[in-house]
Amino acid sequence: MMQTFQSVTLAFLTRTVNLSVSTREAYIVTSRRLIRSTPFKMYDTLGKNNLVSIDDCLKAIEQKSEAKRSDLVFVDASWYHTGDRNSRSDFEQGPRIKGAKFVDMKDISTTKELFPELNPKGLPTMLPTKELFAAAMDEFNIKNDDHVIIYGKEGSIFIPRTWFLFRAMGHDQDKVHVMQGSFEEWVAVGGPTEEQPVKVAGAEEILSKNRSPSYVARSPTTVVDLKEMLKAYENPEVTIIDPRGSSFAKGHIPGSVHIPYSNLVQDDNQLKLKPKEELWSIFERAGVDPLTDKMLVTSCGSGVSVCHVLLALEECGRGPEKPTMMYDGSWAEWGNEPETPKASTEI
């Protein structure tokens, strides 16, 4: 069973397809990204790093200006799990990083309202279709070649989800970065901002424009559905990791390894991941080898906090050649299915 399940996943590692696009440029489809030749070299301070400091970002802006480049985009991915704060309103009212775009993980998704046939269960924060993602990127003027720096405001801790979103939808994995530190820290060191009000189009409005996209996206990869998750659960060679907090005890997939996402970030700054050595120790104590050749599948409440684990695994050296999957439906789906096995450690 593992061979069948894994063969579907790993088929992406070697598949190469030429896509016809308006610019007649050739793209290569791999398990992680769409690659296109670019006239620009990498930004010196960003490199191919997932994690970049505020200082790295400021220097990249300088390099962009000096070279008169247009391939650097900041994306505000703020999203608040609890409370009444509205990240979209915050962004629209300003201030924000100068020239930044806003990507709402709940809106740019396969919602039941817009895609009833694809999400009949009404599951939250399901990854978008490639058509919606491409249309959104065009709306926000984000191109396949752009370096994307994802950031958030204090209190918005799930920034890695948008990092995963871009990569899963085909953006070059070497050009998607997560800023370590908050927007408030950016302001404190004099980072450029703007304050004029803006309006951010929502998914329904974006799709209503019915334009032929110039951004080339793909259907999400490194993602499993309920049927594939059941196969993974039944295979003893697969490790399931669940990073939820207290809700894990109330119900989870039996046998899941519990690594709370809050353990992966710094105690005094939830927008900064812990150093590699500490992350490695956390996985090791949980009995997970980040470099194992065996499949790792992540599941949480709704496919959001799992992205902390995926990012931490990469920081520990786990590369795209290793089978690492995310269960998009997560507990929101599994926990409501009458026939799926469930476990609880709640007293």
C-alpha positions as CSV (number, residue, x, y, z in Angstrom):
1,M,0.0,0.0,0.0
2,M,2.9,2.3,0.8
3,Q,4.3,1.7,-2.6
4,T,1.1,2.7,-4.4
5,F,0.5,5.7,-2.2
6,Q,4.1,6.9,-2.4
7,S,4.4,6.3,-6.1
8,V,1.6,8.9,-6.8
9,T,3.4,11.4,-4.6
10,L,6.9,10.9,-6.0
11,A,5.8,10.9,-9.6
12,F,6.0,14.7,-9.4
13,L,9.7,14.5,-8.7
14,T,10.6,13.4,-12.2
15,R,7.8,14.7,-14.4
16,T,8.7,17.4,-16.8
17,V,6.1,19.3,-18.8
18,N,6.3,22.2,-21.3
19,L,3.5,24.7,-20.9
20,S,2.4,27.2,-23.5
21,V,2.1,30.7,-22.1
22,S,1.6,34.1,-23.6
23,T,5.3,34.9,-23.3
24,R,6.2,31.6,-25.0
25,E,8.7,30.9,-22.2
26,A,9.2,27.3,-21.1
27,Y,8.4,26.2,-17.6
28,I,9.5,23.0,-15.9
29,V,7.0,21.4,-13.5
30,T,8.5,19.6,-10.5
31,S,7.1,18.5,-7.2
32,R,7.8,21.9,-5.7
33,R,7.9,24.7,-8.2
34,L,7.6,26.1,-11.7
35,I,11.0,27.3,-12.9
36,R,11.6,30.0,-15.5
37,S,14.8,31.5,-16.6
38,T,15.2,35.1,-15.3
39,P,17.4,38.0,-16.3
40,F,18.2,38.8,-12.7
41,K,20.5,37.0,-10.3
42,M,19.3,36.2,-6.7
43,Y,19.2,39.0,-4.2
44,D,22.4,38.9,-2.2
45,T,20.8,39.0,1.2
46,L,17.9,36.8,0.4
47,G,19.6,34.0,-1.5
48,K,17.5,30.9,-1.6
49,N,16.7,31.1,2.1
50,N,13.3,30.4,3.5
51,L,14.0,32.7,6.5
52,V,15.2,36.2,6.1
53,S,15.9,38.9,8.6
54,I,14.4,42.4,8.5
55,D,17.9,43.7,7.7
56,D,18.1,41.2,4.8
57,C,14.9,42.6,3.5
58,L,16.0,46.2,3.8
59,K,19.2,45.5,1.9
60,A,17.2,43.7,-0.8
61,I,15.1,46.8,-1.3
62,E,18.4,48.8,-1.7
63,Q,19.6,46.2,-4.3
64,K,16.3,46.4,-6.1
65,S,16.5,50.2,-6.3
66,E,20.1,50.3,-7.4
67,A,19.6,47.7,-10.2
68,K,16.1,49.2,-11.1
69,R,14.6,45.8,-10.6
70,S,10.8,45.1,-10.2
71,D,10.9,41.5,-9.0
72,L,10.6,42.0,-5.2
73,V,7.2,41.8,-3.6
74,F,6.2,42.0,0.1
75,V,3.0,40.1,1.0
76,D,1.1,40.7,4.2
77,A,-0.1,37.4,5.4
78,S,-1.6,38.5,8.7
79,W,-4.4,36.3,9.9
80,Y,-5.8,36.1,13.5
81,H,-7.0,32.8,14.8
82,T,-8.9,34.3,17.6
83,G,-10.3,37.7,18.6
84,D,-12.1,40.4,16.6
85,R,-9.2,41.9,14.8
86,N,-9.6,42.0,11.0
87,S,-6.4,41.7,9.1
88,R,-7.9,42.7,5.8
89,S,-9.2,46.0,7.3
90,D,-5.9,46.6,9.0
91,F,-4.1,46.3,5.7
92,E,-6.6,48.4,3.7
93,Q,-6.5,51.2,6.3
94,G,-2.7,51.1,6.6
95,P,0.1,51.5,7.4
96,R,1.8,48.7,5.6
97,I,5.2,47.9,4.1
98,K,5.5,50.2,1.0
99,G,4.1,48.5,-2.1
100,A,3.0,45.4,-0.1
101,K,0.1,43.1,-1.2
102,F,-2.4,41.3,1.0
103,V,-3.1,37.6,0.6
104,D,-6.0,36.3,2.8
105,M,-5.6,32.6,3.4
106,K,-9.3,32.2,4.1
107,D,-10.5,34.1,1.0
108,I,-8.0,32.8,-1.5
109,S,-9.1,29.2,-1.0
110,T,-11.5,26.6,-2.3
111,T,-14.6,27.7,-0.3
112,K,-17.9,26.0,-0.5
113,E,-19.6,29.2,-1.5
114,L,-17.4,29.6,-4.7
115,F,-16.7,25.9,-5.4
116,P,-19.5,23.8,-4.0
117,E,-18.6,20.9,-6.1
118,L,-15.0,20.9,-4.9
119,N,-15.7,21.5,-1.3
120,P,-19.2,20.2,-0.5
121,K,-18.3,19.7,3.2
122,G,-17.6,23.3,3.6
123,L,-14.1,22.7,5.0
124,P,-12.1,25.8,6.0
125,T,-8.9,27.2,4.4
126,M,-8.7,24.6,1.7
127,L,-6.0,25.3,-0.8
128,P,-7.2,27.2,-3.9
129,T,-7.7,26.0,-7.4
130,K,-4.8,26.9,-9.7
131,E,-7.3,29.1,-11.6
132,L,-8.1,31.1,-8.5
133,F,-4.5,31.4,-7.4
134,A,-3.3,32.5,-10.9
135,A,-6.1,35.1,-11.1
136,A,-5.3,36.4,-7.6
137,M,-1.6,36.8,-8.5
138,D,-2.5,38.8,-11.6
139,E,-4.9,40.9,-9.5
140,F,-2.1,41.6,-7.0
141,N,0.5,42.1,-9.8
142,I,2.7,39.2,-8.6
143,K,4.7,37.4,-11.3
144,N,6.2,34.0,-11.5
145,D,9.7,35.5,-11.4
146,D,9.1,37.6,-8.3
147,H,10.9,37.1,-5.0
148,V,8.1,37.1,-2.5
149,I,8.7,38.1,1.1
150,I,5.9,37.1,3.5
151,Y,5.4,39.1,6.7
152,G,2.8,39.6,9.4
153,K,1.8,41.9,12.2
154,E,2.1,41.2,15.9
155,G,-0.4,38.6,16.9
156,S,-0.6,36.9,13.5
157,I,1.4,33.8,14.0
158,F,0.4,31.6,11.0
159,I,2.6,33.3,8.4
160,P,4.2,30.0,7.3
161,R,0.8,28.9,5.8
162,T,1.2,31.6,3.0
163,W,4.8,30.4,2.5
164,F,3.4,27.0,1.9
165,L,0.6,28.3,-0.3
166,F,2.9,30.0,-2.8
167,R,5.2,26.9,-3.1
168,A,2.3,24.4,-3.3
169,M,0.8,26.4,-6.1
170,G,4.0,26.4,-8.1
171,H,6.0,29.6,-7.2
172,D,9.7,29.0,-7.4
173,Q,10.6,27.6,-3.9
174,D,13.9,29.5,-4.0
175,K,12.0,32.8,-4.2
176,V,9.5,32.5,-1.4
177,H,10.8,33.9,1.9
178,V,9.5,34.5,5.4
179,M,10.5,37.6,7.2
180,Q,11.6,36.9,10.7
181,G,10.1,39.6,12.8
182,S,6.9,41.7,12.8
183,F,5.7,44.7,10.8
184,E,5.9,46.6,14.0
185,E,9.7,45.7,14.2
186,W,10.0,46.8,10.6
187,V,8.6,50.2,11.5
188,A,10.8,50.5,14.6
189,V,14.0,50.3,12.5
190,G,12.8,52.7,9.9
191,G,11.6,50.3,7.1
192,P,9.7,52.1,4.4
193,T,5.9,52.2,4.8
194,E,2.8,53.7,3.2
195,E,-0.4,54.8,4.8
196,Q,-2.9,55.7,2.1
197,P,-6.1,53.6,2.1
198,V,-6.3,50.8,-0.4
199,K,-9.0,48.3,-1.4
200,V,-8.1,44.6,-1.7
201,A,-10.3,42.6,-4.1
202,G,-11.7,39.3,-2.8
203,A,-11.8,36.0,-4.5
204,E,-15.4,36.4,-5.8
205,E,-14.6,39.7,-7.4
206,I,-11.3,38.4,-8.8
207,L,-13.0,35.4,-10.4
208,S,-15.8,37.6,-11.8
209,K,-13.3,39.4,-14.0
210,N,-12.8,36.2,-16.0
211,R,-9.5,37.2,-17.4
212,S,-7.0,34.9,-19.0
213,P,-4.2,34.7,-16.5
214,S,-0.6,35.5,-17.2
215,Y,0.6,34.0,-13.9
216,V,1.2,30.2,-14.4
217,A,0.0,28.2,-11.4
218,R,-0.5,24.5,-10.9
219,S,-2.9,22.4,-8.9
220,P,-1.5,22.0,-5.3
221,T,1.2,19.4,-4.8
222,T,2.6,17.7,-1.7
223,V,-1.1,17.5,-0.5
224,V,-3.2,14.5,0.3
225,D,-7.0,14.1,0.5
226,L,-9.1,11.9,2.9
227,K,-8.7,8.8,0.8
228,E,-4.9,9.1,0.6
229,M,-4.8,10.0,4.3
230,L,-6.6,6.8,5.2
231,K,-3.9,4.9,3.2
232,A,-1.2,6.7,5.0
233,Y,-2.8,6.0,8.4
234,E,-2.9,2.3,7.6
235,N,0.7,2.2,6.7
236,P,3.1,1.7,9.7
237,E,6.0,3.2,7.7
238,V,4.3,6.6,7.6
239,T,4.7,9.1,10.4
240,I,1.8,11.5,11.1
241,I,2.7,14.8,12.8
242,D,0.0,17.0,14.4
243,P,1.1,20.5,15.6
244,R,-2.1,21.7,17.3
245,G,-2.1,23.0,20.8
246,S,-4.6,21.9,23.4
247,S,-7.1,20.8,20.9
248,F,-4.9,17.8,20.1
249,A,-5.9,16.2,23.3
250,K,-9.6,16.5,22.5
251,G,-9.2,14.5,19.3
252,H,-6.6,13.4,16.8
253,I,-5.7,10.7,14.3
254,P,-4.5,7.7,16.3
255,G,-0.7,7.3,16.4
256,S,0.0,11.0,15.6
257,V,3.1,12.5,16.9
258,H,2.3,15.7,18.8
259,I,4.7,18.6,18.1
260,P,2.9,21.8,19.1
261,Y,3.6,24.6,16.6
262,S,4.1,27.0,19.5
263,N,7.2,25.0,20.5
264,L,8.8,25.8,17.1
265,V,8.8,29.5,17.4
266,Q,10.8,31.7,19.8
267,D,9.3,32.3,23.2
268,D,9.5,36.1,23.0
269,N,8.6,36.4,19.3
270,Q,6.1,34.1,17.6
271,L,7.0,35.5,14.2
272,K,10.5,34.0,14.5
273,L,11.3,30.4,14.1
274,K,13.8,28.9,16.6
275,P,17.3,28.1,15.5
276,K,18.0,24.9,13.6
277,E,19.7,23.2,16.5
278,E,16.7,23.8,18.8
279,L,14.3,22.6,16.1
280,W,16.3,19.5,15.5
281,S,16.2,18.7,19.3
282,I,12.4,19.2,19.3
283,F,11.9,16.7,16.5
284,E,14.4,14.3,18.0
285,R,12.7,14.3,21.4
286,A,9.4,13.6,19.6
287,G,11.0,10.6,17.9
288,V,11.0,12.2,14.4
289,D,14.1,12.2,12.2
290,P,13.8,15.2,9.9
291,L,16.0,13.5,7.3
292,T,14.2,10.1,7.2
293,D,13.5,8.7,3.8
294,K,10.1,7.5,5.1
295,M,7.0,9.5,4.4
296,L,6.0,12.3,6.8
297,V,2.4,13.5,6.7
298,T,1.2,16.6,8.6
299,S,-2.3,17.2,9.9
300,C,-3.7,19.9,12.2
301,G,-7.1,21.5,12.6
302,S,-7.6,23.0,9.2
303,G,-4.3,22.8,7.3
304,V,-2.8,26.0,8.8
305,S,-0.5,25.2,11.7
306,V,1.0,22.2,9.9
307,C,3.0,24.7,7.8
308,H,5.1,25.6,10.9
309,V,6.2,21.9,10.9
310,L,6.9,21.9,7.2
311,L,9.0,25.0,7.4
312,A,10.9,23.7,10.5
313,L,11.6,20.4,8.7
314,E,13.1,22.3,5.8
315,E,15.2,24.4,8.1
316,C,16.5,21.1,9.6
317,G,17.6,20.0,6.1
318,R,14.7,18.0,4.8
319,G,14.6,18.6,1.0
320,P,12.0,18.2,-1.7
321,E,13.4,14.8,-2.6
322,K,11.9,13.5,0.7
323,P,8.2,12.5,0.8
324,T,6.6,15.1,2.9
325,M,2.8,15.7,2.6
326,M,0.1,17.9,4.1
327,Y,-3.4,16.7,4.8
328,D,-5.5,19.6,3.5
329,G,-8.8,18.6,5.2
330,S,-7.0,17.9,8.5
331,W,-9.1,17.3,11.7
332,A,-11.9,19.5,10.3
333,E,-12.6,16.7,7.9
334,W,-11.2,13.6,9.7
335,G,-12.9,14.5,13.0
336,N,-16.3,14.7,11.3
337,E,-16.2,11.6,9.3
338,P,-18.2,8.8,11.1
339,E,-15.9,6.0,9.9
340,T,-12.5,7.4,10.6
341,P,-10.6,6.2,13.6
342,K,-10.1,8.8,16.4
343,A,-8.1,9.0,19.6
344,S,-8.2,11.3,22.6
345,T,-5.9,11.9,25.5
346,E,-8.2,14.3,27.3
347,I,-8.9,13.4,30.9
